[in-house]
């Protein structure tokens, strides 16, 4: 293999690679020697076909296979020998006349273009001075949370048999539904508990049960809403035969030890402490978000580095696709209204540049500190996410374990958080008491604050797998969360292999 460095411009490198036709010929002869004993060709004893005959029959197919393999091996060897830390998947330009190469008439000559990671010295994180906004919940907030829990914890006790159901009562019913006289799937239930006025059932259903008593049989007539989640039932008129088995009056819960025990705690004091911890955790999430934002702001201002154009373009493309999707759905950010597309593209490109820059900085710090996501940490994260799917948790967990792309998407934010934690542990961080309003100010926090905000890998740097997190507008989220997002996963990913060449893969010679 001969390698010529053809061009160096910034982070871009271009190499010319040449493998003589004679070397490919040697490889072809070796390949024929390897498969000859396994071939059973017509007119020859098993494994005894002459090499010249095998070459005539299968030489072109075998050479195609060898060219493909040689390109992959030599391009990877080039990256390894020159110790290139690639920023995105290398671009391989195969020979203009691949058929001539496969036929053995020309040398294998191709170009390999690659962008490399910038070399830079990260800032000394021990010199970073950061403020962490903190807010401690008051006793009144704990009281309010307890009152809300009490309201949600009401129980019901049976009314006298002759007493009619009132709005707010709970009824125990059996029902069966019909459309055009025919029962339909999902239209029947036994021992269903329904709180009248709760809006659990189709509009109009609960209203027709107010005033009934235990033992009554009622014919309820309703029409499914046009936006009903089951397509075949949208707008359909239906009748339900409802048998009322019991009418129950609400019994208000009381904040006492009995309520705490019912909720799995020892007493009311333990319940109040659990509520306090839950409130504090929410404020800690917001505090962590803003501390991370301040940290990344500080890192951003301290690093002026050249950015790989491919990474920036991939990040911008991801953001811009979300912007256009929001436009189509009528969910554009109010901040974007009245701006030209040229202005918007420039603004969102800057967001992409910031994310790439911060990703490179965090990745370099993590690389130097040997930060890594362990298999145990990844497994725990997958299990935690799978648990959100209830009965399907095990099925979802198994799917995650079998899908490398999903794992890469989950590993990225875990890696970023570990690097951020490392930096925070070494920086000079001081707590700054603030009001609740200041801590939770909407323009500082994204929807679902406290959730993981690091993006998963993207494009050729890795695979995209955005987490399913509710957002009012992805475009708005991109701007709000740009301060707490990066692409630090580049340090966790091995150098991407070059794209496949135009050489046709050879099928294994068939036995005849």
C-alpha positions in Angstrom: 0.0 0.0 0.0 1.3 3.4 -1.0 -0.2 6.6 0.7 0.2 10.2 -0.5 -1.0 13.1 1.6 -2.7 15.2 -1.1 -4.2 18.1 0.8 -4.2 19.5 4.3 -6.6 22.4 5.0 -7.6 23.2 8.5 -9.1 20.0 10.0 -9.6 18.4 6.5 -7.2 15.8 5.2 -7.1 14.2 1.8 -5.0 11.0 1.1 -4.4 9.1 -2.1 -4.0 5.3 -1.6 -2.6 2.9 -4.2 -2.5 -0.9 -4.1 -0.7 -2.4 -7.1 -2.6 -4.8 -9.3 0.2 -7.3 -8.7 -0.6 -7.3 -5.0 -4.3 -7.9 -5.7 -3.3 -10.7 -8.0 -1.3 -12.4 -5.2 -4.4 -12.0 -2.9 -6.6 -13.5 -5.6 -4.3 -16.6 -6.0 -4.2 -17.0 -2.2 -8.0 -16.8 -2.1 -8.4 -19.4 -4.8 -5.9 -21.7 -3.0 -8.1 -21.3 0.1 -11.4 -22.3 -1.5 -10.2 -24.8 -4.1 -10.3 -27.8 -1.7 -14.0 -27.0 -0.8 -15.3 -26.8 -4.4 -17.2 -29.6 -6.1 -17.2 -28.6 -9.8 -18.7 -30.6 -12.6 -16.2 -32.7 -14.5 -13.6 -32.7 -11.7 -13.2 -34.7 -8.5 -14.1 -32.8 -5.3 -11.4 -30.3 -4.5 -9.4 -31.2 -7.6 -10.5 -28.5 -10.0 -7.5 -26.7 -11.6 -6.8 -23.1 -10.3 -6.9 -21.8 -13.9 -10.4 -23.2 -14.3 -11.6 -21.7 -10.9 -10.1 -18.4 -11.9 -12.0 -18.4 -15.2 -15.3 -19.2 -13.5 -15.1 -17.1 -10.4 -12.1 -14.8 -10.7 -14.2 -11.7 -11.3 -16.5 -12.4 -8.4 -13.6 -13.2 -6.0 -11.7 -10.1 -7.1 -14.7 -7.9 -6.4 -14.8 -9.3 -2.9 -11.0 -8.8 -2.4 -11.2 -5.2 -3.7 -13.9 -4.4 -1.2 -12.0 -6.0 1.6 -8.7 -4.3 0.6 -10.3 -0.9 0.5 -11.8 -1.3 4.0 -8.6 -2.7 5.5 -6.2 -0.2 3.9 -8.3 2.8 4.7 -8.5 1.7 8.4 -4.8 1.0 8.4 -4.2 4.6 7.1 -6.3 6.0 10.0 -4.5 3.9 12.5 -1.0 4.4 11.4 -1.4 8.2 11.3 -3.3 8.2 14.6 -6.1 10.3 13.1 -9.0 11.1 15.5 -11.7 11.4 13.0 -14.6 13.8 13.6 -17.1 12.2 11.1 -17.2 9.3 8.8 -14.4 9.5 6.2 -15.5 9.9 2.6 -14.0 7.4 0.2 -13.8 8.1 -3.5 -13.3 4.8 -5.4 -11.5 4.4 -8.7 -13.3 5.8 -11.8 -13.0 2.4 -13.6 -13.7 -0.2 -10.9 -14.3 -2.8 -13.6 -10.8 -2.4 -14.8 -9.4 -2.9 -11.3 -11.5 -6.0 -10.8 -10.4 -7.3 -14.1 -6.7 -6.8 -13.0 -5.9 -4.3 -15.7 -5.4 -1.3 -13.4 -4.0 -0.7 -9.9 -6.4 0.0 -7.1 -6.2 3.7 -6.5 -8.7 5.7 -4.4 -8.9 8.9 -2.4 -9.8 9.2 1.3 -11.1 12.5 2.6 -11.4 12.9 6.4 -12.1 15.6 9.0 -10.1 15.2 12.2 -10.7 16.4 15.7 -9.1 19.7 16.6 -6.1 19.6 19.0 -6.5 22.0 21.9 -5.7 22.4 25.5 -8.9 22.5 27.7 -9.2 25.2 30.3 -8.2 24.4 33.9 -11.6 23.5 35.4 -10.3 24.1 38.9 -10.2 27.8 38.1 -13.9 28.0 37.1 -16.0 30.0 39.6 -19.7 29.1 39.4 -22.8 30.0 41.4 -25.4 27.4 42.1 -28.9 28.9 42.7 -30.6 27.2 45.6 -34.1 27.4 47.2 -35.3 25.5 50.2 -39.0 24.6 50.4 -41.1 26.2 53.2 -43.4 24.5 55.6 -46.3 26.0 53.7 -45.2 24.2 50.6 -45.2 21.0 52.5 -48.6 21.7 53.9 -50.0 22.5 50.4 -48.5 19.3 49.0 -50.0 17.3 51.9 -53.4 18.9 51.3 -53.2 18.0 47.6 -52.3 14.4 48.5 -55.2 14.3 51.0 -57.6 15.5 48.3 -56.4 12.7 46.0 -56.6 10.0 48.6 -60.3 10.2 49.4 -62.1 6.9 49.8 -65.7 5.9 49.2 -68.3 4.1 51.4 -71.5 2.5 50.2 -74.7 4.6 50.5 -78.0 3.1 51.6 -79.5 0.9 48.8 -82.3 3.4 48.2 -80.0 6.4 48.0 -79.5 7.9 44.5 -76.1 8.6 43.1 -75.0 12.2 43.2 -72.3 14.1 41.3 -69.0 13.1 42.9 -70.2 9.7 44.0 -68.5 6.5 42.9 -70.6 3.8 41.2 -69.8 0.2 40.8 -71.2 -0.9 37.4 -71.3 -3.6 34.7 -71.9 -2.4 31.2 -72.1 -3.6 27.6 -72.1 -1.3 24.6 -73.6 -1.7 21.1 -73.3 0.2 17.8 -76.1 -0.4 15.4 -77.3 -3.2 17.7 -73.9 -5.0 17.5 -71.5 -5.4 20.5 -68.1 -4.0 19.8 -64.6 -4.7 21.1 -63.7 -2.8 24.3 -67.4 -1.8 24.9 -68.0 -4.0 27.9 -66.7 -4.2 31.5 -67.5 -5.9 34.8 -67.2 -4.2 38.2 -66.0 -0.9 36.7 -65.6 1.9 39.3 -66.6 5.3 38.0 -66.6 8.6 39.8 -69.5 10.7 38.5 -68.3 14.1 37.2 -64.7 12.9 36.8 -64.8 12.9 33.0 -63.3 9.4 32.8 -65.9 8.1 30.3 -67.3 9.4 27.1 -69.0 12.9 27.4 -72.6 12.4 28.5 -72.1 8.9 30.0 -71.6 9.9 33.6 -74.4 12.5 33.5 -77.0 9.8 32.7 -76.0 7.9 35.9 -76.7 10.8 38.3 -79.8 10.0 40.2 -79.7 6.2 39.8 -79.7 3.8 42.8 -78.1 0.4 43.4 -79.8 -2.3 41.5 -81.0 0.0 38.7 -80.4 -0.9 35.0 -80.0 2.2 32.8 -79.8 2.5 29.0 -77.1 5.2 28.3 -77.0 6.7 24.9 -73.8 8.6 23.8 -71.8 9.6 20.7 -68.1 9.0 20.6 -66.2 12.3 20.0 -64.7 13.0 16.6 -61.2 13.0 18.2 -61.6 9.7 20.0 -58.4 7.7 20.1 -60.0 4.6 18.5 -60.4 5.4 14.8 -63.3 3.1 14.1 -65.4 4.6 17.0 -64.9 8.2 16.1 -68.3 10.0 15.8 -70.2 6.7 16.2 -73.5 6.7 18.2 -73.6 3.9 20.8 -75.9 2.5 23.5 -74.7 1.0 26.8 -76.8 -1.2 29.1 -75.5 -0.3 32.5 -76.2 -2.3 35.7 -75.6 -0.3 38.9 -74.3 -2.6 41.6 -73.4 -0.1 44.2 -73.5 3.6 44.9 -70.7 5.0 47.1 -70.4 8.3 48.8 -67.0 10.1 49.0 -65.3 10.0 52.4 -62.7 12.7 52.7 -59.3 11.6 53.8 -57.6 13.1 56.8 -53.9 13.9 57.1 -53.1 11.5 59.9 -51.0 8.4 60.7 -53.6 6.2 59.1 -53.3 7.9 55.7 -49.5 7.6 56.0 -49.7 3.9 56.7 -52.1 3.4 53.8 -49.5 5.0 51.5 -46.8 2.7 52.8 -45.1 5.0 55.4 -44.8 4.6 59.2 -46.6 7.8 60.3 -47.6 11.3 59.4 -44.1 12.7 60.2 -42.5 10.2 57.7 -45.1 11.2 55.1 -44.3 14.9 55.5 -40.6 14.2 55.2 -41.2 12.2 52.0 -43.2 15.1 50.6 -40.4 17.5 51.6 -37.8 15.3 49.9 -39.9 15.2 46.7 -40.2 19.0 46.6 -36.5 19.5 47.3 -35.6 17.0 44.5 -37.7 19.1 42.1 -35.9 22.3 43.1 -32.5 20.5 43.0 -33.2 19.4 39.4 -33.8 23.1 38.5 -30.7 24.1 40.4 -28.7 21.5 38.7 -30.0 22.6 35.3 -28.9 26.2 35.9 -25.6 25.2 37.3 -24.9 23.1 34.2 -26.0 26.0 32.0 -23.6 28.3 33.8 -20.8 25.8 33.5 -21.3 25.3 29.8 -21.5 29.1 29.3 -18.1 29.4 31.1 -16.6 26.6 29.0 -18.0 28.1 25.8 -16.4 31.5 26.4 -13.1 30.0 27.3 -12.6 28.0 24.1 -12.1 29.3 20.6 -11.4 26.3 18.5 -11.8 25.3 14.9 -14.9 23.1 14.4 -15.2 20.2 12.1 -17.5 21.4 9.3 -19.2 18.0 8.9 -20.1 17.9 12.6 -21.5 21.4 12.5 -23.5 20.7 9.4 -24.9 17.4 10.9 -25.9 19.2 14.1 -27.5 22.1 12.2 -29.4 19.7 9.9 -30.9 18.0 13.0 -32.0 21.3 14.6 -33.3 22.7 11.3 -35.4 19.6 10.6 -37.1 20.1 14.0 -37.7 23.8 13.1 -39.3 22.9 9.8 -41.4 20.2 11.5 -42.6 22.7 14.1 -43.5 25.1 11.3 -45.6 22.5 9.5 -47.4 21.7 12.8 -48.0 25.3 13.6 -45.7 25.2 16.6 -43.0 27.6 15.7 -41.3 29.5 18.5 -42.8 33.0 19.1 -39.2 34.3 19.0 -38.9 33.2 15.4 -42.0 35.1 14.2 -41.3 37.8 11.6 -37.7 36.7 10.9 -36.5 35.7 7.5 -35.4 32.2 6.8 -31.9 33.4 6.3 -31.8 35.0 9.7 -33.3 31.9 11.3 -30.8 29.6 9.7 -28.0 31.8 10.9 -29.3 31.8 14.5 -29.8 28.0 14.6 -26.4 27.4 13.0 -24.9 29.3 15.9 -26.7 27.0 18.2 -25.3 24.0 16.3 -21.8 25.4 16.5 -22.1 26.0 20.2 -23.3 22.4 20.8 -20.4 21.0 18.7 -17.9 23.2 20.4 -19.1 22.3 23.9 -19.2 18.6 22.9 -15.6 18.7 21.8 -14.5 20.4 25.0 -16.4 18.0 27.3 -15.2 15.1 25.2 -11.5 16.2 25.5 -11.8 16.7 29.2 -13.5 13.3 29.6 -10.8 11.7 27.4 -8.0 13.1 29.4 -9.7 12.0 32.7 -10.5 8.5 31.4 -14.2 9.1 31.9 -16.4 6.2 30.6 -19.9 4.8 31.0 -19.8 1.4 32.5 -22.0 -1.5 31.3 -23.6 -1.5 34.7 -24.5 2.2 34.4 -25.9 1.7 31.0 -27.9 -1.3 32.0 -29.4 0.6 35.0 -30.3 3.5 32.7 -32.0 1.1 30.3 -33.9 -0.6 33.1 -35.0 2.7 34.5 -36.4 3.9 31.2 -38.0 0.5 30.4 -39.9 0.7 33.8 -41.8 3.6 32.4 -43.6 1.2 30.1 -45.3 -0.7 32.9 -46.4 -4.2 31.8 -44.2 -4.0 28.7 -41.1 -3.1 30.7 -39.2 -6.4 30.2 -40.0 -6.4 26.5 -38.7 -2.9 26.1 -35.6 -3.7 28.2 -34.8 -6.7 26.0 -35.2 -4.6 22.9 -32.8 -2.0 24.2 -30.2 -4.7 25.0 -30.4 -6.0 21.5 -30.1 -2.6 19.7 -26.7 -1.0 19.6 -28.1 2.3 18.3 -30.4 2.7 21.2 -27.6 2.0 23.6 -25.4 4.5 21.9 -28.2 7.1 22.2 -28.5 6.4 25.9 -24.8 6.2 26.6 -24.2 9.7 25.2 -26.1 11.7 27.9 -24.8 9.4 30.6 -21.3 10.2 29.5 -21.9 13.9 29.3 -23.4 14.0 32.8 -20.4 12.1 34.2 -18.0 14.7 32.7 -20.2 17.6 34.0 -20.2 16.0 37.5 -16.4 15.7 37.3 -16.0 19.4 36.4 -18.4 20.5 39.1 -16.5 18.5 41.7 -13.3 20.4 40.8 -14.6 23.9 40.1 -15.2 26.5 42.7 -18.9 26.3 43.2 -20.8 28.5 45.7 -24.4 28.3 46.6 -26.5 31.4 45.9 -29.9 31.5 47.7 -32.7 32.7 45.4 -36.5 32.9 45.5 -38.6 30.1 44.1 -39.8 32.4 41.3 -36.2 33.1 40.2 -35.2 29.5 40.4 -38.2 28.3 38.3 -38.3 31.2 35.9 -39.8 29.9 32.6 -37.3 31.6 30.3 -34.5 29.8 32.0 -35.9 26.3 32.1 -37.1 24.0 29.3 -40.2 21.9 29.5 -39.6 19.0 31.8 -36.7 20.6 33.6 -34.6 18.2 35.6 -34.8 15.6 32.9 -31.7 14.7 31.0 -31.1 17.4 28.4 -28.0 16.0 26.7 -28.7 15.0 23.1 -27.9 11.6 21.8 -25.4 11.0 19.0 -26.3 12.3 15.5 -25.6 11.6 11.9 -22.3 10.1 11.0 -20.8 10.9 14.3 -23.3 8.3 15.7 -26.9 7.6 15.3 -29.8 9.8 16.2 -32.2 8.7 18.9 -33.8 11.6 20.5 -35.3 10.9 23.8 -39.3 11.0 23.9 -39.6 14.1 26.0 -42.7 16.4 25.8 -41.9 19.8 24.3 -44.3 22.6 23.4 -41.9 23.4 20.5 -38.7 21.7 19.5 -37.5 24.9 17.9 -38.0 26.8 21.1 -36.5 23.9 23.0 -33.4 24.1 20.8 -32.9 27.7 21.7 -33.7 27.4 25.4 -31.7 24.2 25.9 -28.7 25.0 23.7 -27.0 26.3 26.8 -27.2 22.8 28.4 -26.7 20.6 25.3 -23.6 19.4 23.6 -22.3 16.5 21.5 -19.8 15.1 23.9 -20.5 11.6 22.8 -17.8 11.9 20.2 -15.3 10.7 22.8 -17.3 7.6 23.5 -17.5 6.5 19.8 -14.8 4.6 17.9 -13.6 6.2 14.6 -16.4 5.6 12.0 -15.4 3.4 9.2 -15.3 4.8 5.6 -18.5 4.4 3.6 -18.8 1.3 1.4 -17.2 1.5 -2.0 -18.9 0.9 -5.4 -17.2 -2.5 -5.6 -19.8 -5.3 -5.9 -19.7 -7.9 -3.1 -18.9 -11.3 -4.5 -21.1 -14.2 -3.8 -19.3 -17.3 -2.6 -18.7 -19.7 -5.5 -21.5 -22.2 -5.7 -20.7 -25.8 -5.8 -21.8 -27.6 -9.0 
